[in-house]
Each structure stands twice: as C-alpha cells, then as structure tokens.
Amino acid sequence: MSVKKLIILSDLWGKERAQWLSYYLDELKGHFDIQYYDCCELGDIDKSDYSQENLHQQFVNEGIDRAFQQLLELEKGRVNLLAFSVGGTIAWKFGLKSGLIQELYCVSSTRLRHEKLQPTGKITLYFGEKDDFKPSSNWLNQMNVNFKMVTGKGHEMYRDKDFASAFCQELITQKGL
C-alpha cells in the first residue's frame, strides 16, 4: 500500500513561529508523505515588519492570490491538504482554480467566511467555538460543508498539543484519504 501525500500549509506566521507544527509532523510522518509549504514564502510576504497586522494586511492585499497561484505552479496532480488559518483560504482558492482537491482539512481558516463558492473534493473545516471570526451558522449551512466546532477553543486551537494529537489520530484513523 502506497503512502498518501499530504500537503501542509502554514498559518500567517510561516515557519518562524511554527514550533507547534511538530505536534502534527511527529504523528503524521509515518502515515503520510508530507510536503510543507510556508504561506509567507508562497505569498511573497515581506516579514521585515513581523507583526500580525502587517502580515495579515499583506495576505489580504494580494498575498493570498500570489500564494495560491504559486501553489498552482508547484502542485499539478490531485492533492490532499491540511491547512491552518490563512493557509486554508489559500488551499480553498487553489481548489477552486485547479479542481485538484481530493481532501481538504482547514483548521481555524476564518477568512473562508468571505467565500461564495466551494471547491470540489471532500472538505472538513474545524473552528474553535470561541473564535470571534469563525463563519456564521448561516454560511456553514449555505456551503453545506462538513465542519466541527471545537468546544471551548479559540482561533489558535491548532497550536494546542491536545487538539493536534486528537486531530492527527482522527486523520490517521480515516486514512482513506
């Protein structure tokens, strides 16, 4: 049985603040062939002012578009993606443009609330119940997408080791990717 490829897209901080990523890599590396992309690199984000506001503005003002266009250049076949925060929006737009998503897992990808169309493929979204920017119930129902609302968690729940472990175990168990 071949090992499935899993593309992981970072959050807005990129690799510089991704110590939490080891929680996922340690558990998933034996089960998947992992390709990691730093969304700041994909989006050609200037990190000289490494503040959340500056990075966010750059992503919103063309960085997301540059990032998904770059991903289109890098990935030509059907893909399985695990994307965090802004990475989920990049993956979503990649899927809309390419039609190449087999499975997409977005964690805390709150900018999706602005999307009107949905890519093809199996999609599962994870949001923290206490995340102020999570999509509305109305949006989730209109999109008719699989989602999980994680009780008691906020936007950065994906940085929590317990969440990461539970998520990875669920993904490994489902490994029908």
C-alpha positions in Angstrom: 0.0 0.0 0.0 1.4 3.4 -1.0 1.7 6.2 1.4 -0.6 9.1 0.6 0.8 12.5 0.0 -0.4 15.2 2.4 0.4 18.9 1.8 0.5 21.1 4.9 0.1 24.9 4.5 1.2 27.1 7.4 -0.7 29.8 9.2 0.1 33.5 8.6 3.3 33.4 10.7 5.1 30.9 8.4 7.9 28.7 9.6 9.4 31.3 12.1 6.6 30.7 14.6 5.7 27.1 13.8 7.1 25.2 16.7 3.6 23.7 17.2 3.8 22.1 13.7 6.0 19.3 15.2 2.9 18.1 17.0 1.4 17.2 13.6 4.6 16.2 11.8 5.6 13.8 14.6 2.3 11.9 14.5 1.6 12.0 10.7 5.1 11.4 9.2 4.9 7.6 9.4 1.4 7.6 7.7 1.8 10.2 5.0 4.3 11.6 2.6 4.3 15.2 3.8 5.1 18.3 1.8 5.1 21.5 3.9 4.7 25.0 2.4 5.3 28.2 4.3 2.4 30.5 3.2 4.6 33.6 3.7 7.0 32.2 1.1 4.2 31.2 -1.3 2.7 34.7 -1.0 6.0 36.6 -1.2 5.2 38.3 2.1 7.7 40.9 3.4 8.5 39.9 7.0 10.6 42.9 7.8 7.7 44.1 10.0 6.8 40.8 11.6 3.6 41.9 13.2 0.2 40.2 12.9 -1.4 43.3 11.5 1.3 43.8 8.8 1.3 40.1 7.8 -2.5 40.0 7.7 -2.7 43.1 5.5 -0.2 41.7 3.0 -2.1 38.5 2.7 -5.4 40.3 2.2 -3.9 42.8 -0.3 -2.7 40.2 -2.8 -0.6 37.7 -0.8 -3.4 35.1 -0.8 -3.7 35.4 -4.5 0.1 35.2 -5.1 0.2 32.2 -2.7 -2.5 30.1 -4.4 -1.1 31.0 -7.9 2.3 29.7 -6.7 0.7 26.6 -5.3 -0.9 26.0 -8.8 2.7 26.1 -10.2 4.0 23.6 -7.6 1.2 21.1 -7.5 -0.2 19.6 -10.7 -1.9 16.4 -9.5 -4.8 15.6 -7.2 -3.9 16.6 -3.6 -4.8 16.1 0.0 -4.3 19.3 2.1 -4.1 20.2 5.8 -4.2 24.0 6.1 -4.0 26.3 9.1 -5.7 29.7 9.3 -4.8 31.7 6.2 -3.4 28.5 4.6 -6.9 27.3 4.4 -8.0 30.2 2.3 -5.1 29.7 0.0 -5.9 25.9 -0.3 -9.6 26.7 -0.9 -8.8 29.2 -3.7 -6.2 26.7 -5.1 -9.1 24.1 -5.2 -11.5 26.5 -6.9 -9.0 27.3 -9.6 -7.4 23.8 -10.1 -10.2 21.4 -9.3 -7.4 19.1 -7.9 -8.5 18.7 -4.2 -9.1 15.2 -3.2 -9.4 16.0 0.5 -9.1 19.4 2.3 -8.8 19.9 6.1 -8.9 23.5 7.2 -8.2 24.4 10.8 -9.2 27.9 12.0 -9.5 29.2 8.4 -11.8 32.0 9.4 -11.4 34.1 6.1 -13.4 31.3 4.4 -16.5 33.2 5.7 -16.0 35.5 2.7 -16.1 32.8 0.1 -19.2 32.3 -2.1 -18.1 29.2 -4.0 -16.8 25.9 -2.8 -14.1 23.7 -4.4 -14.8 20.1 -5.3 -13.4 17.4 -3.2 -14.1 16.2 0.4 -13.8 19.2 2.7 -13.8 19.3 6.5 -13.5 22.5 8.5 -12.5 22.9 12.1 -13.3 26.1 14.1 -12.9 27.0 17.8 -16.2 27.8 19.4 -14.7 30.9 20.9 -13.1 32.2 17.7 -14.8 35.6 17.1 -14.2 35.4 13.3 -15.5 31.9 12.6 -18.1 31.7 9.8 -21.7 32.1 10.8 -24.0 29.1 11.1 -25.8 30.5 8.0 -22.6 30.4 5.9 -21.8 26.9 7.1 -25.3 25.7 6.1 -25.3 27.5 2.8 -21.9 25.9 1.9 -23.2 22.6 3.1 -19.7 21.6 4.2 -18.6 19.2 6.9 -17.4 21.1 9.9 -16.5 20.6 13.5 -17.0 23.3 16.2 -14.4 22.6 18.9 -15.9 23.4 22.3 -14.1 25.9 24.5 -11.3 26.7 21.9 -10.3 29.9 20.2 -8.6 30.7 16.9 -5.2 29.3 17.8 -6.5 25.9 18.9 -4.3 24.3 16.3 -1.2 25.3 18.4 -2.5 23.2 21.3 -0.8 19.8 21.6 -4.0 18.0 22.8 -6.0 19.3 19.8 -3.2 18.4 17.4 -3.0 14.9 18.8 -6.7 14.3 18.7 -6.9 15.7 15.1 -4.0 13.5 13.9 -5.5 10.4 15.4 -8.7 11.1 13.6 -6.9 11.7 10.3 -4.8 8.5 10.7 -8.0 6.5 11.6 -9.7 7.9 8.5 -6.6 7.4 6.4 -8.9 6.6 3.4 -7.6 9.9 2.0 
